[in-house]
Amino acid sequence: MNGPSQEDYLNTQPEDRKLDKPLWKAVRLLEGAAKDGSPDAIFLLAEMNFFGNYTHPRNYSEAFRKYQELSTLNGNNSAQHMIGFMYATGIGGAVERNQAKSLMYHTFAALGGNTRSQMTAAFRHHTGVGTPRNCNEAAFWYKKVADKAIEFSRSGPPGGMALQRDAFRLADENGGVYGEGASVVSSGVNANKAGPNSDSHAALDDVLEYLDLLSRKGDPKATFSLGRLHYEGSRTMKRNFKLARGYFMIVARKYWAKDGSIVTEDNGIGKIASKAAGYMGKMFLRGEGMEQSFEKALTWFKRGIANGDPLCQYEMGLMYLQGLGVKKDAVKAADYFKEAADQDFASAQVNLGQLFLDQGDIQTATRFFELAARHGDIEAFYHLAEINNNGVGRDRSCGVATAYYKLVAEKVETIHSAFDEANRAYEEGDLETALVAYMMAAEQGYEYSQANVAYLLDEYKAILSIDGLIPWKIRHPTLLRNTVLALIYWTRSAKQSNIDSMVKMGDYYLGGHGVDADMERAATCYQTAADSQQSAQAFWNLGWIHENGLGVEQDFHLAKRFYDQALETNQESYLPVKLSLTKLRLRSFWNTITNGKVNSIRTEPDNNPNFSFSEWISNFLEDQHPYYHTTDEDDLSDPLPADDFYDDIDESIVESLIIVALAGALAFLVYYRNQRQTNHRRDIERQEQQRQPQPPPTQVAAGDQQQRQQEQQRQPGLDGQQADGGFFPPPGDPGYAQWVAGGVGH
């Protein structure tokens, strides 16, 4: 399949190209067969005109006529699907957009078994596109696709098909719709933050190179990570079982000899080796990159189970459940599943839930399915969808069932979408081919594709653009210049909780792009996005429209609040927020001194004033009834409780009162001891003053005082009382330290 004809740099109309001789002959033969009523010839001509196959130039109008002819001839559901798609998007100007006709053709195709139209019909009933929302219809069609998806997932080797996700947002590769640091996906809590042991912007090749370096130095964790990356693959890296097996074997040999004996007692290496054993056994069990062998798989699983590896436990349970190389034994299988499920292994939780479901224990089964659903397990989603759709063990919930069916359907991209083709076309620069493929997936309800279509069609990525001033700048193809369609897909993406799309939607209403300018709707979009507390851009936009009074009442004080919230949400917005606040303060100052009508910035009132202690006491005394201001008259008129009310006082209240009393007694003793020490210190000071030389009259008086003191000392005291009349030893006394430690009287 080849791309469409490319447009000239300056010409906005596609250039008609002559077909080369072999293609011209093929087209003439196909047209002759089509005139004779050959459905295959008609379909092939339609596909060539629509997709540009075999270097044939695109002609959407001719493609629509051929699809229409084929649909009328024999009701071909693929042709009906394409007609419905063209009515939905109005692609290439072949037909005018008509959502009602689109749904009609998609319904016909869905009844004929077309999976893509079933997805499209389900999404339209789910969100109300071209028809009122109908949950039952949405659940019906999503279940059709989910049944096909789960059947595909369960096919293949033991454990089911390996599902790889190719869908992603194009804008995320560039930091989001508004760029790095300004979009939700790359700012605030979602910001990529580099650390001492990681690089936030590292490419996959750099990660592989770094792990390979650590692996060569003997790091078992890095070696295992390399094996796992090559085994699981990704959107940008194909699976390589040969390399994965080599890395897993390197890790395993660090812990086990060829005969299975343990060569080291290092528990850390043992844990990593057990994980590698789980993957080695899984590859033998499924025949991935090697000949399938249940016996060798069993050997590897036993090694991993000895160290409690959950993958090995799950795979061993699967072998006993299905009788793969061992005798079927559901009880043993359940035991292994239970051990793995206790370690939060999703696949084991699903299988354990299925066993409980077979026994009729719906509640326990549902609990295990919900645990597995946290990890995105497709089987868990499907079982929860079935339980909620059929009302098994609970009331039927159409909305929950529809949501789960949608998740199941979208997880198996292979059966109804062409994301791989779209991604490849985008990377090669064939934007028109990429747009068509993304648009088809977007019509099926994929939020990623809806955001991608809007992003490709968006012509307002910058406020000040110089593209129009450069004569040699390559223009977008005509198909990619459709502002109305961009707004439609921004809206659909926003309805599926894409915050950046919601902000973009507000931008289109604010600027009147693809729609009449509507400031109130723009403000609503920004406010909705801001309510998520994740978009600094939404807060800044709200501040700007309140500063300028666009769609809302002009209010400088409220604008400042929104600017402040933008900075609180994303610290990277410091410079634009501070610049905006500086300008806002200048405008507010001018408004104040000229007695303007706009609400200027004012000092926020302090809701918690700091009273001094004397002020607090004064306020308390002035408040006549501090505890009854909020009491209603009806409350005061209620009768008092019966006498037995006081007999039911909680024991905790009595314990609290006792604790308070003991604390008070302790405080009194401490206070009493401090007072005694103070008095004793004062007596000593007076005695020292009396020992100083005094004039003769004073000496006489001192002699009389000393005589009185001796008389007092001769008077009998109480048992244990000190000479000064106190019961506690004064500081400096040999018994003082023992008294402080609590030794007196013991």
ZAMARGU-4260 file (C-alpha; in steps of 0.2 Angstrom, whole numbers, plus 5000, padded with zeros to 4 digits):
<rodrens>
0) 5000/5000/5000 | 5007/5017/4994 | 5004/5034/5000 | 4993/5046/4990 | 4999/5059/4978
5) 5008/5073/4986 | 5004/5091/4984 | 5015/5105/4977 | 5022/5117/4990 | 5011/5131/4985
10) 4997/5124/4976 | 4982/5120/4986 | 4974/5108/4973 | 4980/5090/4971 | 4989/5088/4955
15) 4981/5075/4943 | 4994/5062/4939 | 4994/5050/4924 | 4994/5032/4928 | 5009/5022/4923
20) 5005/5009/4909 | 5004/4993/4920 | 4993/5001/4932 | 4982/5009/4918 | 4980/4992/4911
25) 4975/4984/4928 | 4962/4998/4931 | 4954/4996/4914 | 4953/4977/4917 | 4945/4980/4934
30) 4933/4993/4927 | 4927/4980/4914 | 4924/4967/4927 | 4915/4980/4938 | 4903/4984/4923
35) 4899/4965/4922 | 4894/4966/4941 | 4910/4958/4949 | 4909/4963/4968 | 4927/4960/4970
40) 4932/4972/4956 | 4921/4985/4962 | 4928/4983/4980 | 4946/4984/4974 | 4943/4999/4963
45) 4935/5008/4978 | 4950/5003/4990 | 4962/5010/4977 | 4953/5026/4975 | 4951/5028/4994
50) 4968/5022/5001 | 4979/5026/4986 | 4984/5007/4984 | 4997/5002/4971 | 5002/5021/4968
55) 4984/5025/4962 | 4980/5043/4966 | 4967/5046/4979 | 4949/5051/4973 | 4937/5051/4988
60) 4922/5055/4977 | 4925/5040/4965 | 4928/5029/4980 | 4911/5034/4988 | 4902/5030/4971
65) 4911/5012/4971 | 4907/5009/4989 | 4889/5014/4986 | 4888/5003/4971 | 4894/4988/4980
70) 4883/4991/4995 | 4868/4992/4983 | 4873/4977/4974 | 4875/4964/4988 | 4874/4973/5005
75) 4893/4971/5007 | 4896/4976/5026 | 4914/4982/5022 | 4907/4994/5009 | 4893/5000/5021
80) 4906/5003/5035 | 4916/5014/5023 | 4900/5024/5018 | 4896/5026/5036 | 4914/5033/5039
85) 4913/5045/5025 | 4896/5052/5030 | 4903/5054/5048 | 4919/5064/5043 | 4914/5071/5026
90) 4932/5066/5021 | 4939/5074/5005 | 4923/5083/5002 | 4916/5067/4994 | 4899/5069/5004
95) 4892/5082/5016 | 4893/5076/5034 | 4877/5068/5040 | 4878/5059/5057 | 4861/5051/5055
100) 4865/5043/5039 | 4882/5037/5046 | 4874/5028/5060 | 4862/5020/5048 | 4875/5013/5037
105) 4886/5008/5052 | 4871/4999/5060 | 4868/4989/5043 | 4887/4984/5043 | 4886/4980/5062
110) 4872/4968/5059 | 4882/4960/5045 | 4896/4956/5057 | 4908/4971/5053 | 4918/4973/5069
115) 4923/4991/5066 | 4905/4996/5063 | 4900/4987/5079 | 4913/4997/5088 | 4907/5013/5080
120) 4889/5010/5083 | 4893/5006/5102 | 4902/5022/5104 | 4889/5032/5096 | 4875/5025/5107
125) 4887/5027/5122 | 4891/5045/5119 | 4875/5051/5109 | 4883/5055/5093 | 4870/5056/5079
130) 4857/5048/5091 | 4851/5050/5109 | 4862/5041/5122 | 4856/5023/5124 | 4866/5012/5137
135) 4857/4996/5132 | 4862/4998/5114 | 4879/5003/5118 | 4881/4988/5130 | 4874/4976/5116
140) 4886/4981/5103 | 4901/4983/5114 | 4898/4965/5120 | 4898/4959/5102 | 4916/4966/5100
145) 4921/4961/5118 | 4916/4943/5114 | 4927/4943/5099 | 4941/4951/5108 | 4941/4939/5122
150) 4940/4924/5110 | 4956/4931/5101 | 4965/4934/5118 | 4962/4916/5124 | 4967/4908/5107
155) 4985/4903/5104 | 4998/4896/5116 | 4994/4892/5135 | 4990/4908/5144 | 4983/4916/5128
160) 4989/4929/5116 | 5002/4942/5120 | 4993/4958/5117 | 5004/4973/5112 | 4997/4991/5113
165) 5001/5002/5098 | 4989/5016/5102 | 4998/5032/5109 | 4995/5051/5108 | 5006/5059/5095
170) 5006/5075/5106 | 5014/5066/5120 | 5030/5063/5111 | 5032/5082/5110 | 5027/5085/5129
175) 5009/5087/5125 | 4997/5098/5116 | 5005/5114/5123 | 5022/5108/5124 | 5034/5102/5137
180) 5030/5109/5154 | 5013/5118/5149 | 5003/5102/5145 | 4995/5091/5159 | 5005/5076/5153
185) 5022/5084/5156 | 5019/5096/5170 | 5015/5096/5189 | 5013/5078/5196 | 5016/5071/5178
190) 5032/5081/5174 | 5047/5070/5170 | 5060/5073/5183 | 5077/5067/5181 | 5086/5060/5196
195) 5104/5054/5200 | 5100/5037/5194 | 5089/5041/5179 | 5087/5052/5164 | 5069/5059/5162
200) 5071/5061/5143 | 5081/5045/5140 | 5077/5036/5124 | 5074/5017/5123 | 5091/5015/5114
205) 5100/5024/5128 | 5091/5014/5141 | 5096/4998/5133 | 5114/5004/5131 | 5115/5008/5149
210) 5107/4992/5155 | 5119/4982/5143 | 5134/4991/5152 | 5128/4986/5169 | 5125/4969/5163
215) 5143/4967/5156 | 5149/4972/5174 | 5139/4958/5181 | 5123/4966/5188 | 5110/4952/5188
220) 5095/4965/5189 | 5101/4974/5173 | 5103/4957/5164 | 5086/4952/5169 | 5078/4969/5164
225) 5086/4967/5147 | 5079/4950/5145 | 5062/4956/5150 | 5062/4971/5138 | 5067/4960/5123
230) 5053/4947/5128 | 5039/4959/5130 | 5044/4971/5117 | 5036/4988/5114 | 5028/4999/5101
235) 5046/5004/5095 | 5055/4988/5098 | 5049/4971/5092 | 5050/4955/5103 | 5066/4945/5102
240) 5065/4928/5110 | 5082/4923/5106 | 5090/4938/5115 | 5078/4937/5129 | 5082/4918/5132
245) 5101/4922/5132 | 5099/4936/5146 | 5088/4925/5156 | 5100/4910/5155 | 5115/4922/5161
250) 5105/4926/5177 | 5099/4908/5180 | 5117/4902/5179 | 5123/4914/5192 | 5112/4904/5205
255) 5110/4886/5198 | 5122/4874/5190 | 5117/4863/5175 | 5111/4849/5187 | 5100/4861/5196
260) 5111/4863/5212 | 5112/4880/5220 | 5130/4888/5217 | 5127/4903/5229 | 5118/4907/5245
265) 5115/4925/5240 | 5096/4928/5242 | 5096/4943/5231 | 5103/4933/5216 | 5091/4919/5221
270) 5076/4931/5219 | 5081/4938/5202 | 5086/4920/5196 | 5069/4914/5201 | 5061/4928/5190
275) 5072/4923/5176 | 5067/4904/5178 | 5048/4910/5177 | 5051/4917/5160 | 5062/4903/5154
280) 5048/4891/5159 | 5035/4902/5151 | 5044/4902/5135 | 5046/4883/5135 | 5027/4881/5140
285) 5022/4892/5125 | 5035/4887/5113 | 5041/4905/5111 | 5058/4906/5102 | 5061/4887/5106
290) 5053/4870/5104 | 5038/4868/5116 | 5042/4857/5130 | 5031/4854/5145 | 5044/4844/5154
295) 5057/4858/5153 | 5044/4871/5158 | 5040/4861/5173 | 5058/4860/5179 | 5060/4879/5178
300) 5044/4882/5187 | 5049/4871/5201 | 5066/4880/5203 | 5057/4897/5204 | 5043/4890/5216
305) 5057/4885/5228 | 5060/4904/5231 | 5042/4909/5230 | 5041/4917/5213 | 5023/4922/5209
310) 5025/4919/5190 | 5031/4901/5192 | 5017/4898/5204 | 5004/4904/5192 | 5011/4895/5177
315) 5012/4879/5188 | 4994/4881/5192 | 4990/4884/5174 | 4998/4867/5170 | 4988/4858/5183
320) 4972/4866/5178 | 4974/4862/5160 | 4983/4846/5162 | 4999/4852/5152 | 5012/4839/5155
325) 5004/4834/5172 | 4988/4826/5177 | 4974/4838/5179 | 4971/4843/5197 | 4960/4858/5200
330) 4964/4857/5219 | 4983/4859/5216 | 4980/4872/5203 | 4970/4882/5216 | 4984/4881/5229
335) 4997/4887/5217 | 4985/4901/5211 | 4982/4906/5229 | 5000/4908/5233 | 5003/4919/5218
340) 4987/4929/5221 | 4993/4932/5239 | 5008/4941/5230 | 4995/4952/5220 | 4998/4943/5203
345) 4984/4948/5192 | 4983/4932/5181 | 4982/4921/5196 | 4969/4932/5204 | 4958/4930/5188
350) 4960/4911/5188 | 4956/4909/5206 | 4941/4920/5203 | 4935/4909/5189 | 4937/4894/5201
355) 4926/4902/5214 | 4914/4907/5200 | 4912/4889/5195 | 4908/4885/5213 | 4894/4898/5213
360) 4903/4910/5225 | 4900/4926/5216 | 4906/4938/5230 | 4923/4930/5232 | 4925/4928/5213
365) 4920/4947/5211 | 4933/4952/5224 | 4947/4943/5215 | 4942/4950/5198 | 4942/4968/5205
370) 4959/4965/5212 | 4965/4959/5195 | 4956/4974/5186 | 4968/4986/5195 | 4982/4979/5185
375) 4972/4981/5168 | 4969/4962/5166 | 4958/4959/5151 | 4950/4943/5158 | 4946/4953/5174
380) 4937/4967/5164 | 4927/4954/5154 | 4921/4944/5169 | 4916/4960/5178 | 4907/4966/5162
385) 4897/4950/5162 | 4893/4950/5180 | 4887/4968/5179 | 4878/4966/5163 | 4868/4950/5168
390) 4866/4956/5186 | 4874/4941/5194 | 4875/4942/5213 | 4871/4961/5212 | 4859/4973/5203
395) 4862/4975/5185 | 4872/4990/5180 | 4872/4994/5162 | 4884/5009/5164 | 4897/4999/5173
400) 4895/4984/5161 | 4897/4996/5146 | 4913/5003/5152 | 4921/4986/5155 | 4915/4980/5138
405) 4923/4995/5130 | 4940/4992/5139 | 4940/4974/5134 | 4936/4979/5116 | 4950/4992/5115
410) 4963/4981/5122 | 4963/4970/5107 | 4968/4982/5093 | 4972/4969/5081 | 4955/4963/5077
415) 4948/4981/5072 | 4961/4994/5071 | 4977/4998/5061 | 4987/5008/5073 | 5003/5000/5067
420) 5000/5006/5050 | 4995/5024/5056 | 5011/5025/5067 | 5022/5020/5053 | 5014/5032/5040
425) 5016/5046/5053 | 5034/5042/5056 | 5038/5042/5037 | 5029/5059/5035 | 5014/5053/5026
430) 5002/5063/5036 | 4987/5060/5025 | 4988/5041/5027 | 4991/5043/5045 | 4976/5054/5047
435) 4964/5042/5038 | 4969/5027/5049 | 4968/5038/5065 | 4951/5044/5060 | 4944/5027/5058
440) 4950/5022/5075 | 4943/5038/5082 | 4926/5034/5075 | 4927/5018/5084 | 4929/5028/5101
445) 4948/5027/5104 | 4952/5043/5114 | 4970/5042/5109 | 4965/5042/5090 | 4953/5056/5093
450) 4967/5067/5101 | 4978/5062/5087 | 4966/5067/5073 | 4963/5084/5082 | 4982/5086/5084
455) 4985/5083/5066 | 4971/5095/5060 | 4975/5108/5073 | 4982/5124/5064 | 4983/5134/5080
460) 4998/5127/5089 | 5005/5144/5091 | 4998/5162/5094 | 5011/5170/5083 | 5015/5159/5068
465) 5027/5163/5054 | 5022/5149/5043 | 5011/5159/5032 | 5025/5172/5029 | 5038/5159/5022
470) 5034/5156/5004 | 5044/5140/5002 | 5036/5132/5018 | 5028/5116/5014 | 5009/5117/5016
475) 4998/5104/5024 | 4988/5094/5012 | 4970/5100/5009 | 4964/5085/5019 | 4973/5091/5035
480) 4966/5109/5034 | 4949/5106/5042 | 4946/5117/5058 | 4928/5111/5060 | 4933/5093/5061
485) 4947/5097/5073 | 4935/5105/5085 | 4924/5089/5084 | 4938/5078/5089 | 4945/5089/5102
490) 4927/5089/5110 | 4926/5070/5109 | 4943/5068/5117 | 4938/5080/5130 | 4922/5070/5134
495) 4934/5055/5138 | 4943/5065/5151 | 4957/5072/5141 | 4961/5088/5151 | 4972/5096/5137
500) 4959/5093/5124 | 4946/5102/5135 | 4958/5117/5136 | 4960/5116/5117 | 4941/5116/5115
505) 4940/5132/5125 | 4954/5140/5114 | 4943/5136/5098 | 4928/5144/5106 | 4938/5159/5112
510) 4946/5162/5095 | 4931/5157/5084 | 4940/5143/5075 | 4928/5131/5066 | 4913/5139/5076
515) 4907/5156/5080 | 4916/5164/5094 | 4908/5160/5111 | 4917/5167/5126 | 4905/5159/5139
520) 4908/5142/5132 | 4926/5145/5132 | 4926/5150/5150 | 4916/5135/5154 | 4929/5124/5146
525) 4943/5132/5155 | 4934/5130/5172 | 4930/5112/5168 | 4948/5109/5165 | 4954/5119/5180
530) 4942/5109/5191 | 4954/5094/5189 | 4967/5104/5198 | 4980/5098/5185 | 4980/5111/5171
535) 4990/5126/5175 | 4986/5132/5157 | 4967/5131/5161 | 4970/5142/5177 | 4981/5154/5167
540) 4967/5156/5154 | 4954/5159/5167 | 4965/5173/5174 | 4967/5180/5157 | 4949/5181/5153
545) 4944/5188/5170 | 4957/5201/5168 | 4950/5206/5151 | 4932/5202/5154 | 4929/5190/5140
550) 4914/5180/5143 | 4914/5184/5162 | 4913/5200/5172 | 4930/5209/5172 | 4938/5206/5189
555) 4956/5210/5193 | 4956/5202/5210 | 4948/5185/5204 | 4961/5185/5189 | 4975/5186/5202
560) 4968/5171/5211 | 4968/5161/5195 | 4986/5166/5191 | 4991/5161/5208 | 4983/5144/5206
565) 4992/5142/5190 | 5008/5144/5199 | 5003/5132/5213 | 4998/5119/5200 | 5014/5120/5190
570) 5030/5128/5197 | 5037/5129/5179 | 5024/5142/5175 | 5034/5154/5186 | 5039/5167/5173
575) 5023/5168/5163 | 5013/5170/5179 | 5024/5183/5187 | 5024/5193/5171 | 5005/5192/5170
580) 5004/5197/5188 | 5015/5212/5185 | 5004/5218/5171 | 4989/5214/5181 | 4995/5224/5196
585) 4998/5239/5185 | 4981/5239/5178 | 4973/5237/5195 | 4983/5251/5202 | 4978/5262/5187
590) 4960/5257/5190 | 4961/5261/5208 | 4968/5279/5206 | 4955/5283/5192 | 4941/5276/5202
595) 4937/5263/5189 | 4922/5251/5190 | 4933/5235/5189 | 4936/5226/5205 | 4954/5229/5209
600) 4966/5218/5218 | 4964/5220/5237 | 4972/5212/5252 | 4964/5196/5258 | 4956/5197/5275
605) 4964/5186/5289 | 4951/5174/5294 | 4962/5169/5309 | 4968/5185/5317 | 4982/5183/5330
610) 4975/5190/5347 | 4985/5194/5362 | 4981/5184/5378 | 4973/5200/5386 | 4963/5203/5370
615) 4957/5185/5370 | 4952/5186/5388 | 4942/5202/5384 | 4933/5195/5369 | 4929/5179/5379
620) 4921/5189/5393 | 4911/5200/5381 | 4904/5185/5373 | 4889/5182/5384 | 4884/5164/5377
625) 4899/5158/5368 | 4892/5140/5366 | 4874/5144/5362 | 4874/5156/5347 | 4871/5142/5335
630) 4857/5134/5346 | 4840/5135/5338 | 4824/5138/5348 | 4818/5121/5343 | 4833/5113/5351
635) 4830/5122/5368 | 4812/5117/5368 | 4816/5098/5367 | 4813/5089/5383 | 4827/5083/5394
640) 4833/5065/5393 | 4826/5052/5405 | 4835/5049/5422 | 4842/5033/5416 | 4852/5043/5403
645) 4865/5046/5416 | 4867/5028/5420 | 4874/5024/5403 | 4889/5035/5403 | 4903/5028/5393
650) 4917/5020/5404 | 4929/5030/5394 | 4922/5046/5401 | 4925/5040/5419 | 4943/5035/5414
655) 4946/5052/5406 | 4940/5061/5422 | 4951/5050/5433 | 4966/5054/5422 | 4962/5072/5423
660) 4961/5071/5442 | 4978/5062/5444 | 4986/5075/5432 | 4979/5089/5442 | 4986/5081/5458
665) 5003/5079/5451 | 5003/5097/5445 | 4998/5102/5463 | 5013/5092/5471 | 5025/5099/5458
670) 5019/5117/5462 | 5020/5113/5481 | 5037/5107/5480 | 5043/5122/5470 | 5036/5134/5483
675) 5044/5125/5497 | 5061/5126/5488 | 5058/5144/5486 | 5054/5147/5504 | 5069/5137/5510
680) 5081/5147/5498 | 5074/5163/5505 | 5077/5157/5524 | 5095/5153/5520 | 5098/5170/5512
685) 5091/5179/5528 | 5102/5168/5539 | 5117/5173/5529 | 5112/5191/5530 | 5111/5189/5549
690) 5128/5182/5551 | 5136/5197/5544 | 5144/5210/5556 | 5132/5222/5563 | 5133/5237/5575
695) 5131/5233/5593 | 5113/5236/5595 | 5110/5225/5580 | 5122/5212/5588 | 5111/5212/5603
700) 5096/5210/5593 | 5104/5196/5583 | 5109/5187/5600 | 5091/5188/5605 | 5085/5181/5588
705) 5098/5167/5590 | 5092/5163/5607 | 5074/5162/5601 | 5079/5150/5587 | 5088/5139/5599
710) 5072/5138/5609 | 5062/5134/5594 | 5074/5120/5590 | 5072/5113/5607 | 5054/5112/5604
715) 5048/5094/5599 | 5043/5092/5581 | 5032/5080/5571 | 5040/5063/5566 | 5050/5065/5550
720) 5049/5084/5550 | 5065/5094/5546 | 5073/5107/5557 | 5065/5121/5547 | 5048/5113/5549
725) 5047/5105/5531 | 5045/5086/5527 | 5056/5086/5511 | 5075/5087/5512 | 5082/5104/5506
730) 5095/5105/5492 | 5112/5100/5498 | 5106/5087/5510 | 5113/5070/5508 | 5095/5063/5507
735) 5090/5076/5493 | 5096/5065/5478 | 5087/5050/5485 | 5071/5060/5487 | 5072/5067/5469
740) 5074/5049/5463 | 5059/5043/5473 | 5068/5034/5486 | 5061/5042/5501 | 5050/5031/5511
745) 5055/5015/5501
</rodrens>
